[in-house]
Amino acid sequence: MLFQPTTGIGGLTGWLVLERTEARQREVFERSPVLERDVDHFRENISKALTAKDLVNDRRLLTVALGAFGLGDEINKKAFVEKILDEGTEKSDAFANRLNEPRFKALADAFGYGNIDGGSSVLLESFREDIIARFKVREFDRAIGESDNDMRLALNFRREIPELADPDATEKTVWFKIMGQQPLREVLATALNVGPSVSKLSIDRQQEIFADRANSILGDSDPAIFDDPKVVDELLRRFFLMRQVENGPSADTPGYGALVLLQGSNLGAGAIQNLLLSQI
């Protein structure tokens, strides 16, 4: 039986509970028999998958390979995945490079089947253990997401956003990368109160709006600040509080007693939102 991690109640309070219990929950989750069987099979057999076809024809190997990059939902698209792996990433017109999904490129890059320089990585012990570690992390996220997808989004944001905070890239380039990854964009847009209608604007205008909101709320428009754990923590708190604004406050909402009084007054939604955000 697979251990099901839990956050208890949702929202910001649930996130704070998850942060406190995460290490222990991950430890128990990784000892689940189903997970251990998949990991053991991958560890023992990945070196035999010398071609992309070998990999996609072994469903348990493919489960770990795709799961390690958050692509578990693609498990039944064998021909699609094989094409991505076979063409590699070295050529500009390779299939993975033409897809609007960086996780496919990361998958093809890591396995290296279609790359001349270096070739496949499946014989390397370091590669094998890295994929297993990635798989365990993302499987925990997926399991959390089964009961609360906002928690999965938050875990993903906390892990992925610092990797995009590249001080050597231009601010615009980094913003475009963030905006192009839907799970990251959803968290950031919610935290910065960027409405869905913004997506209808030109990409340059969208970038300007995200940067302006970051500057107004965080005091800096440079996405390099996302490498700071304190900034990430603040954004995630805002994300959960803004979600509570969207869904309506509950008894677990910080400042709930005051909110009840406000709702009985003439103050509008803006005042309620400001009170919630003052809890950060």
N, C-alpha and C positions, 0 to 999 in steps of 0.2 A: 504494500500500500504506500502511495506517495504522500509524504507529509505535506499538508496544505498550510503555507505560511499565512499569517493573519495580521491585520492592522487594528483589529477591534472596531471601534467606531471610525468613521471616515473623517475627511476634512483635515484641518490643521492639527487638531488634537490627535487624530489617528496617525498623521505623519510623524509627530513628535514621539508617539509610542513606538512606531516602527523604527525610528532612529535609535531609540534606546535598546530595542530588542533585536535589531537586525543581525548582529554578529552571531548571536546564539541561534536565531531562526535559520540563518544560512547554514550553520554547522549541522543542525538536525536535518535540514532539507537535503543537504549533499550526501547524507547517509541513507537516503531513501533507496530501497532495493531497485526500483525501476530506473532511477537515475544512475545508480552504480552499474547496472547491467549495460546500459548504453555506453557509459564511459569505458568500462572494461572492454567491451567489444571494439570500440574505436581504438583504444590503446593497443590492442592485440592484432588488429587487422588493417589499420590504415596504411601500413607500409606495403601491403599487397595491392593497394589501389593505385597502380602506376599510370593509369589513364583516367580521364574524366568519365569515360563510360564505366570503368570499374567502380568508380565512386557512386555514380547515380544508380547503378544496378544493385547496390547494397543499401537497402533502405535505412538500416540502423546506422551505418557510417554517414549517410546523407543527413539523417536526423541531427547528428552532432555537428556536422559541417555547417549546415544551414542555421541551426540553432545558435551557434557561436557568433553569428553575425545578425541575429534578430530576424532571420528569414525563414523561420519554421513554417510559415503559412505557404511557402512555395514548394513544399515537399512533394506534391503530386505533379509538378511541372518538370518532369525529368528531362525532356528534350530541350526545354528552355534553359535550364540550369547547365546542362551539358554544353550547349552552345556558348554560354557565358564563360565557362571554364576552359573550353577548347581554344577559344580565341585569345585568351589572356588579356593583357592590358598594355602591352608595349606599342602596338600600332594605334594610331589616333582613331582609326575607324573600327577598332575592335568593338564587338557587341556591348561589352560592359561599359565602354567609354561613351557609347551613344545612348545609354539609358539614363533617365533622370532619377537615379537612385544610387547614391554613393556606396551603399552597403554591398551591392553586386560587384562593384569595382574592387572593394576591399576583399571580398571573397575570392575573386579571380586572382588578385594580386597575391594573396596569402598562399593559395595552393600552387600557383605558378605553372599550371599544366601547359598553357599556351605561350609561355614566355621562353624565348631562346636563352636569354641571359639568366643563368642559374637553374632554370627548369623547375620541375616539381619539387616541393618541399617535404613530401610525405615520408621520406626516409630519415628525416631529422628528428631526433628526440625532442629538441627544444620546440620545434614546430608543433609536434603532437601534444605536448603538455600545455602549450599556449592555447591551442584550440580547445582543449578540455577545460582549461580555466575559464575561457570566455563563455563556453557553453554553460557551465555551472552558474555563472553570474546571470546570464540572460534567461536561463530556465527559472531561476528564482524570481526574476522580474516578471516573467510570463505568468508564473503561478500567482504572484501578488495581483497581477492585472485581472485574473479571473474573478476576483472579488471586488476589486477597485481599480479601474483603469487609470485614474488620476495618480494613484500611487506608483503605478508602472511608469507613467510619463515622468514623474518626479525623479524616480530612481535613474531612469535613462538620461534625463537632463543633467543631473548631478554628475554622472559619469562622463557624458559626452561633451558637454559644453566647454570644459577647460581645454580639451584637445583641439578645439577650433580657435581658441584664443591665441592666435599666432602673431607674436609681435613683429615678425619679419614680413607679414603680408599687409597689404593696404587695408584700411578700415572697411572700405566698400567691399573688397573681396571677401573678408570674413563675414560681414553682414549678409552678403549674398549666399554664402555657404549655410549660415544658420537659417535663413529664411527658406532655403531650398530643402531643408530636412523637416518634414511636417511635424514629427513629435516634438522637436526642439522649438519650432515656430509656435506650436500651440501653447506650450508652457510660457514662452516669452511674451507672446501676444496677450495672453490672459493676464500675466503679471504686470505688464506695462499698459494694460487697458487699451490695446489696439484692436478695434472692432473688425469683424470679418469683411466688412465692405471695403476695407483697405486693399484687399487682395485683387480688387477690380482695377486698381490704379496701375500705372507703369511701374516696372520693377525699381527704377531709380527713385520714384516718388515714395514707394513703399519703404525703401531703405532709409530715406530721409526721415520718414515718420518714426520708424523704429529708433533711429539714432537720436532724434529730438526727444522722444519719450524717455529713453535711457538717460539722457543728459538731465532732463527735468527731475526724474525720480531718483537716479543713482548718482548724479553729479558728474557724469562723464559719458560721452557718446562713443568712446573707443571700446570696441568689444574685447580688447585685451583685458579689461577689468573682470571678465568672466573666468579668469584664471585664479581669482581671489575667492577662497571658500566662503568668506563672509558675505561677499556680493551674491554668490550662488545661493547661500542660505536665505538671504533677504528676498531674493527673487522667488524662491520656493514658498516662503511664507506668504508673500503677496499672491502667488498663484492659488494657494489653497483658500486664502481669504476672499479673493475675487470670485472663486468658484462658489463660495458660500453666499456671496452677494447675488450671483446669478441664480442660485438654487433656492435662496431664501434662508434666513438664519434659523438655527435650531437651538435647543437647550444646551448643546455642547459648544455653541459659538462663543468665542471670547466676547465679553461685554453684553451677553444676551439680555440681562436684566435691564440695562440701559436702552437696548434696542426695542424692547417691548414698550417702554415709556415713549420712545421716539415715534414708534409707529402709531401711537395713540395721539400724537401731537400733529401740528401742521407742517412739521419738517418733512422734506421729500427724500427720495432715494439717495440723493447726493450726500445728505447729512448722514444717512445710515452707512453708506459706503465709507465715508471719512472716519466714522467711529470704528468700523471694522479694521480699517487699515491702520488706525492709531494703535492697535494691539500689537503691531510688529515690533 
